[in-house]
Amino acid sequence: MMVNHSVASSSFSKRTIFAPQPIGVLPAQLPTTQVLNVELDEDEDIEWTWTTLPTGQQYVSGYTIISKSSDGN
């Protein structure tokens, strides 16, 4: 029981961050490699990686998880 409680407690410290919406790209045109969301701990933040298509359209294709303390927060 206590193990289950620990797992449940730790899941509450996670937060889900949704990727920014694509710019000028219809959902059907997006590659399967697009990022939809990321789960972060309370002491983590995220930097999004954008891909720009030859047409100028952009979508989030990756991310880097960083420590909040590394960016001054």
DRENNU-868246 format. One line per field, with one value per residue: residue in three letters; chain; x, y, z of N, C-alpha, C in turn. Coordinates in steps of 0.001 Angstrom, whole numbers. Example, Ala and Ser with C-alpha at 12.3 -4.5 7.8 and 13.67 -1.06 7.14 Angstrom:
% residues 2
res <- c(Ala  Ser) $
chain <- c(A  A) $
n_px <- c(13190  12850) $
n_py <- c(-5690  -2250) $
n_pz <- c(7800  7080) $
ca_px <- c(12300  13670) $
ca_py <- c(-4500  -1060) $
ca_pz <- c(7800  7140) $
c_px <- c(13200  12900) $
c_py <- c(-3300  30) $
c_pz <- c(7800  7870) $
//
This chain:
% residues 73
res <- c(Met  Met  Val  Asn  His  Ser  Val  Ala  Ser  Ser  Ser  Phe  Ser  Lys  Arg  Thr  Ile  Phe  Ala  Pro  Gln  Pro  Ile  Gly  Val  Leu  Pro  Ala  Gln  Leu  Pro  Thr  Thr  Gln  Val  Leu  Asn  Val  Glu  Leu  Asp  Glu  Asp  Glu  Asp  Ile  Glu  Trp  Thr  Trp  Thr  Thr  Leu  Pro  Thr  Gly  Gln  Gln  Tyr  Val  Ser  Gly  Tyr  Thr  Ile  Ile  Ser  Lys  Ser  Ser  Asp  Gly  Asn) $
chain <- c(A  A  A  A  A  A  A  A  A  A  A  A  A  A  A  A  A  A  A  A  A  A  A  A  A  A  A  A  A  A  A  A  A  A  A  A  A  A  A  A  A  A  A  A  A  A  A  A  A  A  A  A  A  A  A  A  A  A  A  A  A  A  A  A  A  A  A  A  A  A  A  A  A) $
n_px <- c(813  1881  3841  2297  1019  3191  3930  1596  1605  3935  3193  1526  3211  4045  3590  1690  2682  1544  2471  3224  884  972  2186  498  137  -1878  -3513  -3637  -1470  761  3774  4337  6193  5810  5620  3361  2749  4439  5557  6484  8568  8099  10342  11353  11662  10898  12299  11291  11735  11614  10558  10946  9219  9818  7835  7406  5826  5516  6284  6333  8956  10544  12092  13755  14390  14893  16450  14685  16195  18439  17792  17396  15012) $
n_py <- c(-1190  1279  1753  2142  4480  6268  6337  7434  9929  11106  11440  13591  15741  16215  18116  18862  20219  21802  21784  24694  25926  24976  27106  28276  25731  23057  20612  18048  18129  17956  16356  13080  13379  15599  17434  17028  17305  17669  16154  17626  18011  19949  21554  21911  23286  24195  24308  25002  23436  24583  23779  25022  25005  24906  26504  28408  27746  26674  24372  22717  20628  19410  19403  20702  19828  21811  22889  24879  26518  27040  29036  31258  31365) $
n_pz <- c(0  818  -1109  -3434  -2640  -2555  -5252  -6329  -5025  -6052  -8688  -8598  -8448  -10951  -13968  -16852  -19851  -22669  -26079  -28069  -30500  -33977  -36632  -39263  -40314  -41216  -39184  -40427  -42095  -40548  -39505  -38048  -36105  -34574  -31483  -28847  -26070  -22883  -19884  -16882  -13973  -10958  -10631  -13132  -16448  -19868  -23144  -26327  -29522  -32714  -36027  -39243  -42192  -45796  -46855  -44981  -42893  -39472  -36815  -33622  -33094  -31294  -28003  -25058  -21808  -19050  -16000  -13679  -12069  -13584  -15364  -13882  -12436) $
ca_px <- c(0  2697  4495  1298  814  4356  3817  496  2034  4921  2545  915  4212  4248  2633  1701  2789  1182  3305  2551  195  1717  1911  209  125  -3097  -3190  -3439  -185  1852  4419  4092  7243  5490  5462  2030  2878  5566  5357  7628  8546  7905  11598  11786  11033  11077  12618  10734  12497  10690  10994  10324  9117  10160  6700  7335  5026  6345  5687  7259  9458  11363  12155  14818  13971  15946  16153  14241  17263  19456  17395  17199  13722) $
ca_py <- c(0  2476  1961  2754  5852  7050  6535  8380  11245  11677  11819  14897  16787  16415  18989  18661  21449  21536  22476  25780  25544  25212  28372  28134  24330  22330  19386  16898  18276  17830  15042  12338  13717  16810  17270  17445  17786  17149  16158  18203  18152  21344  22310  21855  24139  23623  25142  24355  23445  24798  23468  25884  24366  25820  27406  29354  27167  26223  23511  22263  19305  18867  20199  20440  20075  22506  23165  26240  27293  27410  30243  32341  31318) $
ca_pz <- c(0  928  -2396  -4298  -2181  -2991  -6693  -6553  -4555  -6961  -9937  -8406  -8601  -12391  -14646  -18290  -20624  -24052  -27059  -28789  -31734  -35219  -37303  -40685  -40734  -40881  -38437  -41326  -42778  -39600  -39443  -36807  -35146  -33828  -30044  -28395  -24704  -22115  -18443  -16188  -12524  -10554  -10738  -14530  -17442  -21199  -24303  -27511  -30772  -33835  -37388  -40242  -43507  -46898  -47098  -43878  -41816  -38360  -35807  -32589  -33461  -30218  -26787  -24105  -20439  -18306  -14598  -13474  -11446  -14573  -16090  -12950  -11733) $
c_px <- c(859  3419  3529  1052  1965  4288  2723  906  2996  4283  1884  1920  4527  3214  2782  1696  2491  2050  2526  1936  1085  1300  1724  164  -1192  -2725  -2910  -2086  1006  2456  4138  5125  6951  5296  4090  2072  4052  5194  6630  7448  8428  9169  12161  11018  11376  11460  12151  11682  11489  11343  10216  10370  9476  9061  6568  6494  5963  5567  6766  7658  10318  11351  13382  14274  15150  15496  15720  15341  18313  19082  17031  15885  13850) $
c_py <- c(1257  2776  2624  4204  6747  7339  7553  9782  11888  12111  13191  16028  17052  17398  18780  20017  21095  22375  23617  25271  25809  26536  28106  26716  23700  21035  18177  16951  18061  16433  14364  12670  14988  16484  17792  18018  17106  17193  16635  18112  19635  22182  22315  22853  23566  24694  24374  24479  23534  24370  24382  25172  25367  26841  28480  28865  26631  25309  23098  20827  18677  19788  19814  20770  20687  22689  24610  27110  27739  28658  31389  32340  30590) $
c_pz <- c(0  -393  -3373  -3916  -2632  -4484  -6997  -6134  -5530  -8282  -9816  -8593  -10075  -12927  -16141  -18979  -22077  -24985  -27700  -30088  -32951  -35844  -38791  -41206  -40303  -40162  -39333  -42032  -41855  -39622  -38108  -35737  -34365  -32348  -29648  -26985  -24029  -20644  -17768  -14683  -12204  -10719  -12164  -15386  -18810  -22208  -25534  -28693  -31914  -35139  -38329  -41584  -44599  -47206  -46020  -42715  -40736  -37432  -34810  -32904  -32367  -29014  -25985  -22725  -19699  -16857  -14461  -12896  -12447  -15361  -15158  -12209  -10421) $
//
